[in-house]
């Protein structure tokens, strides 16, 4: 009986070390991810419900939510469009300099965000190369929601390219041939065949880019101008509260931001799972 | 619809995939393009479909020059080796695709689309599968969906690129018989690419043997098998023994029967015989024969395959089980080999049928 039992155990666990690695994973996640969250919620709990609601519905805070979510959303959508185009070019065509362009895509990942913030501010300020052109059309480049969106699009861009690229590589060129021989036009092939096939990857890229944009601080503080009620993003407001030693206030805003972005990401994940339901080859 | 390919040449970089190829596919026939990989057969199929453009030459459907017609305007049904089904669409929507993408003026109404798709699914025996997705089907089922999708646009010709190449042996054989019956039912001119000679000989009305971007022979399965135009066709359509013999004064050192003087320019000749054309005997027969040693006997199957070693190299023979018992063959036994029938290809390449 003892022998039988040991045989059964062996069969149950073909790969060794499951217990050890799972234990490590949980401990690591606990320490690195969950513990700070818990501390955040714990600190917020210093406030009563009334105080909490007052802090998170303060007009200046609400204006910052609107700005942060609005610009992150627009930046995410911009990245979806241009990220798809860039990924398409990199996957489908072979041309000199392709590898260089491929490497440049990662630049926003590598650049310290403060550096990119200062560079973008210089370019988009009224006296800058782009800012002066935009000014002629009555658009304020830097120190406006427009400038914030540009900076967010910059930092989130690689996420879309890097998630869509493998999906496009998986897409057989034969699908296009098949659609073409069935009489579809280029536009129909794009809308009915290609886009639905890369949609799950595109949604993932959007979610990553959006989430990154929501929490972005370093590159925004320079280009935003940080005028209360106008160009103040939520992460900046948290820093402002911290500088005023209002820790509970800072964490209250952080918790509400966190909750909102969690709900959004969860929704995107659901959407993604739905669009991917039949993609197992 | 008759397909005429006239003097088509296609190169990829320095590689000549098709070299001045001309071919006629008569209306209503099922024709196989047979050749090894790199022979240009798939390129030819893709050019007919309009998925590749030739550098020189034309493709005609009856008398209609297809050169300026885009793939979608050629009314060609194309079936791909790896199915190329749209994974995000149900079986129904895959089959309906070709109808739905038509401009509004020629697009059938929804009930008509439903009726046609269900008819087609019935024809490929996938009635109950309309709402499934490609990922929920087996390989054979997927290929039948691909076929239904190609037929939905009522093609003038049906082109199939290694349609059974990705399937396992048993399904492949069932499906090719089924394709033959389907072809007889709907009668659409069909051209399919294969590298499997058995498949081509089994299914096609006519076989086109290709190698290195050229057509080597066109003929019925019987013709290409029994009267191969040259060494390549002979070798490609099944196993063959190749005996290098030295010709002395026009007489080879080994000759089962006399054959024409090859002349002083051909001191060497090659004799070819398929395994079933090799005769074995225990003792030296009256006719010409040479000794050999049995290396291996494969007796599993309806015929017995025997591998022999001789001074002319390795010889493969196929004999009946009755004959095996008479000969009492075992590994290592010495026997006499005679050729019941054979071909000689002198160096000028033309075939002589002898024996």
Interface residues (C-beta under 8 A of the other chain):
Chain A: X172 X174 X175 X177 X178 X179 X180 X181 X182 X183 X184 X185 X188 X192 X193 X196 X197 X199 X275 X278 X279 X280 X281
Chain B: X46 X49 X50 X51 X70 X71 X72 X73 X74 X76 X77 X78 X80 X82 X84 X86 X87 X88 X89 X97 X98 X101 X102 X133 X134 X135 X136 X149 X150 X152 X153
